[in-house]
């Protein structure tokens, strides 16, 4: 019995020694741990450097969606969304990206459409509840703050996950006679904008919109109108679309302005068609000018 124990002990000792040598062999490959390892399993956990990875992943999901743009003009707000056509058999009116909350509010969404639908439904519930309680339409700032609080709630509990969608809210306050544009992000942040963008073309779209006259306080009449805004948003979305890489898309547009009686409505099809034709012509002319400039430089 002692010999067996001794033999077994020797075998264990030998195995342990072999294992130790294997682990400490120079040049052996060690398992690679990701930067967010252990801290990206729950949205309620901060990483050592103060990040919440689940919220960052949700923002990445939004960047994979079609480009959504919002523009606050002198006489109203314009919303536009690039809706990819996933199947040629789909009806044009299905799977919408722009929704009406009530007459005075509209929402454009991008990212995970199913997640975005819940945000739209919540906005409608908030608008109905506010009007039933106070007898008036919900103010733009109140609606955006309540939606932001709702979205933020889903970043606080380990049993939930953040929304993989961003919402652009166009609103009109009948009491103050002011129109506004807000954007609610997956983190629960809400800001008021003159122009905002979300989705895969967010950064270049922001660069293009910054060139527009949107905040001329000395002469507000010089600020862009909704008619011009429709053209500019159509131009930006078509300029960012790469036909070789990106899927075909349908351009959805809506406005809330004087022309619509301060009610959120879809932009008429003939106006969209006219704007798209102008946008394509403007893009073609710009490309020709760039080619001529390159030839002159080479010459």
N, C-alpha and C positions, 0 to 999 in steps of 0.2 A: 504493500500500500504506500509505503514511504517512497519507494522507487517510482511508482506511478505518479505520485504527487510531484516528486522532484522532476520527473520527465515532463509532466504537464507544465510545471512552473518554468522549466527551461524553454519549452515551446512558446509559452506566453511571453517570456522575457525576450526571446529571439524575435517574435513577431512585433513586439512593442518597439524593440530597438530598430528593426527594419523600417517600421512605420515612421519612426522619428527621423531616420536618415533620409527617407523619401521626402519628408516635409521640409527639411532644411537643405536639400540639394541646391547648390547655386544654379541660377538660370532656369529653375523650374517655373512653369507658368502659374501665376496666382489668379484666383477668381477676380474678375473685374466688377467692382461695385459702382452702380450709377450714382450720380450726384444726389438724386432724390430718393435713393434706396432707403426704405423704412419710413420715409416721411411723406410719401405720395399715396399711401393707402387710404387716407381719410382727409377730408377737407377741413377737419377740426384740429389738425396737427400742423404746427409750425416747424419748419426746418431750422437748424441752428443759425442760419443766416437770415431768418425772418421771412421766409417765403412760404406760400401755401401752394403746393404744386398742383393740386386738383383744380384750383381756380385758373392757374396758368394753362393747364391742359384744356380747360373749357374755352379759354380765349383762343387757343390754337384751333379748336374745332370751328369757331366762328370764322377764322381766317381761311378755312377750306370752303366756305359758302360763297355764294355769288355776292358781288359788290352791291352794297346798299348806300345810297346817298341822300342827304337832306340839305335843303337850302332855304334859309330865311331871307325872303326878299322884302322890298319896301311895301308891297301890297299883298303879302301872303307867304305861305310855306309850300314848297314843292318836295315831294318824295319820289325817289326812283330806285328800282331794284333790278338787277340782272338775274333773271330766273332761268337757270339751265333747263333745256328741254331734254329730259332723261329718256323719253320714249316718243317716237314720232306718232304713236297712236293716241297720245294724251290730248285731251281737249284743251284749248288755250286758256279756258277759264278755271281749270282745275289747279290744285296745289298752289294757291295764291300766296304771295309774299306781302301784300299790302291789304290791310283790313281797316274797317271803320269801327271805332269804339262806340261813338254816338255821332250826332250831327257835327259837334264841335271838336272832335278828336279823331285822329287817324294814326295807325301804327304801321311802320314798315319793318320787316324782320329779315334776318339772315342767320345762317348757321344750321343747327338741327331744327327742321321745320316742326317736328312733333313737340320739341321743347318750346319753341316759339309760340305754338298754338295755345299752350297753357298760360303764357304771359298775356296773350291777347284776351283770353277768357277772363283772366284776373282783372285786366283793365276794364272790361265791360262790367264785371261785378262791382268794381270800385265806383265806376261812374253811376251805375244804377243806385247803389247804396247811398252815395253822397246826395243824389237828387231826391231820393225818398226821405232822407233825414233833414236836409236843409232847404229843399224846394228850389234849388238852382243848380246849374251845371257845375261840375267839379272844375276848379281852376287848374290851369296847366301845371303849375308848380306842385300842387297837392297831388295830382294824379301821378306825376313822375316820381315824387318822393315815396308815395305808397307802393308803386311798382318796384322801385329800387329796394325798399324794405322787404318786399316779398321775395325778390331775387336773392337778396343778401341772406335771408333766413336759411336758404338751402346751402350756404357755405359754413354754417355753424354747427351742424350735427353730423356725426359719423355715419348715421343710417341714411343720409341723403347725399345727393351729388349736385354740384352746381349746374345751372342751365347752360347748355352749349349753344346759346343764342344771344344776339344783341337786338335791342328794339330801339327804333327811332320814332319819336312821338311828335306829331304836329298837332298843335292845339290853338284854340281861340277863346279868349276870355271876354264874354259879352259885357261884363260890368266895366272892365278897364279899357275895352276896345283894343286890346293888344293881342298879337299872335306870337307864338313861341315855338321853338324847336328844342327838344331834349333827346338825349341818348342814354339808355340804361345798359350797362355792361354786365357780363357774367359775374363780376366781383360784387355787384350791388351798388356800384357807383353811378350817380346820375349828374349830368352837367347840362347846362343850357348853352346852345351854340348859335352862331350865325351860319355855320356850315359844318357838317360832320359826315364821316364815312366809316363803314364797317365792311368786313369781308376780305376777300383775297386782294382786292385792289385798293385797300384802305390808304396806304402811304402815298402812292402816286396820285390818287384822287384828291387827297388833302392838299398836295402841292399845287394841283391845277385849280382847286377852288380858292386857294389863298390869293390867286391872281385876280379874282373877280372883285368888283366894287360892292361890298356888302355893308360897310359900316362908316359911311361918310356922314359924320355928325354935323359938319358945317353946312352941307347941302344934301339932305336926305333924298331929294329928287334924283340925284345922280346914282343912287343905289339901284341895283338890278331889279327888274320887274319879274313877275312870275312867268310871263310869256318868254322872256329872254332866259330865265332860269331853266325852263323846260328844255330849251335848245342846248344850253350849256351842259346840263346833266346828261342829255343824250349823247353829246359829243364826247364827254369824258368817258362814259361807259363803253362806247364803241371804240374809242382810242385805246383803251386798256385791254380790249378783247383781242386775243390772239387766235385767229381762225385755224391756224395749224395745230395748236395745242389744246385750246379750250373747246368745250362742247357748244353746239348752237344754243342760242338763248332767246328768250322773249323779254322784251323791255316792258316792265310794269311801271306806271307813273300815276301819281295822284296829286291833287292840290287842295288847299284850304285857303281861299282868298276872296277878294272883293268880287271877282268875276263869277265865283261859285256861290255867292251869297253868304260867305263865311261858313259854308258847310263842306265837310270833307267828301270829295267826290273824285272819281277817276278822271284823269285828263282825257278829253275827247279823242277818239281814235284818229280823226283827221289832223288834229294838232300834233299828236305823237308822230304820225306819218310824215308830216311836213318838217318836224324837228329832226327826225332821223335822216331825211334826205339832205337837209342843210348840214347836219353833222358830218355825214359821209363826204359831202362836197368839200367842207372846210378841212377835213383831215387829209383828203387827196391833194388839195392845194398846198397845205403845209408840207407834205412829203415832197411835192415837186420843188418847192422852194429850197428845201434841205438838199435835194439832189443837185440843183443848180449851184448852190453855195459850195458844195463839195467839189464840183467840177471847176469852179473858179479858183478854189484853193489849190487844186492839183495843177491847174494851168499856170 
